[in-house]
Amino acid sequence: MTVISVENLSKSYRLGQIGTGRLVDDLKVWWAKARGKPNPLLKIGQKDHGNRDGETIWALKDVSFEVKQGEVLGIIGRNGAGKSTLLKILTGVTAPTSGQIKAKGRVASLLEVGTGFHPELTGRENIYLNGAILGMKKTEIARKFNEIVAFSEVEQFIDTPVKRYSSGMYVRLAFAVAAHLDPEILLVDEVLTVGDAAFQKKCLGKMGDVARGGRTVLFVSHNMAAVKRLCPSTVLLQQGQVLINSCTDIAVGRYLFGERRPLDGSCLFEPEAAPGNGQVRLRAVRLLRTDGTVSARFRMDEGFCVEIEAEVLERVTDFHLYVRVTAQDGTIVFGSGDWDGRPERTFASSEDPGPYCAKCYVPPHLLNTGSYSLSVSGAIPLRYDMFNEEGLLDFEINELGGAGGSVSLNRLGFVRPLLRWDVDRRGILRT
């Protein structure tokens, strides 16, 4: 069942000063603009931005999506993309310029620290006030009161006016109220960054419990790890428009990697611009399939090869190459050096100057589905780096096309190895 339906939603704002507050001053400004003159009310040294007065910007433009009951939908995007504006319209804080929203059920929101709290009232009084705003009866609030206080961990200060609370205590109590008063729809903006790590973890767990209980959650965050953990699907906003409304891996990958460069699987350097120094220079890096073709998209079961071409300009000892694979959120998944499996020799320790090629083989069924970035460096360990190219190539690991069975099951983590399992039948008490 569809709980939230957003249809062609748009919100515009006017820039600049709408009015001076005095009719005579407004007439002076209007008459000056009509004659192409500067604003006569500007102070000395103040720049005239009057040409922007009345200009319209669209915080949201033709946004449409649906949210099913019990779904946890992530909403991501850069600052200014329209995320908070969308939630404020959903909660009725502001009205849309055009379009409509249909929501079924009671909505609880946590848009900023202390939303709906009165600073002069105590924590106890604010719990009842918030519950009343959400449409709860006093008996319902009383039944949940002890659970709310325990979750917020502010028992000692529950009868203290909230104006004396720290920002972290504000967030603890506000989130506890919003999450425990059984709303059908819970809207959470990027406020959990105020709490400490332990409380953030508890909040994420609570939102998961809320969703499993059949209620709907809209989660706005810049914490991509939390979004991937909580949200099966995600909406990516860009300049007020829906760029992607799909599974979270795809939306987060586009958000983090953006449109930096095409996935062509190859990076070549011109001789005069090649990274390195007078001893070694990096010439090319390629991602190869098992048949030798260049690609940046691989299935989990095929494996691939990182091919590195470097030119040794003069004899060098103890020079090594190193590759590093990084996930979307910047986490290093693994790294490998050219000494793996052959510790007795280095890249060019016993060779003459000239071009050389090194290959690093990544086995199948190692990386999980998703987008990754490859970095390549060359150095004499413990002495100095000759080059260190971060995020040189982007590549993707995809599911097995058309395969059935357990391989299609979603698995958490960056690695997805095929591990050996043995299952036999035996008695429980048998040793």
Buried (B, 14 or more C-beta within 10 A) or exposed (E): EEBBBBBEBBBBEEEEBEEBEEEEEBEBBEEBBEEEEEBEBBEEEEEEEBEEBEEEBBBBBBBEBBBEBBBBBBBBBEEBBBBBBBBBBBBEEEEBBEBEBEBBEBBBBBBBBBBBBBEEBBBBBBBBBBBEEBEBEEEBBEEBBEEBBEBBBBEEBBEBBBEEBEEBBBBBBBBBBBBBBBBBBBBBBBBBEBBEEEBBEBBBEBBBEBBEEEBBBBBBBBBBBBBBBBBBBBBBBBBBBBBBBEBBBBBBBBBBBEEEEEBBBBBEBEEEEBBBEEBBBBBBBBBBBEEEEEBBEBBBEBBBBBBBBBBBBEEBEEBBBBBBBBBBEEEEBEEBBBBEEEEEEBBBEEEEBEEBEBEBEBEBBBBBBBBBBBBBBBBBEEEEBBBBBEBBBBBBBEBBEEEEEEBEEEEEEBEBEEEEEEEEEEEEEEE
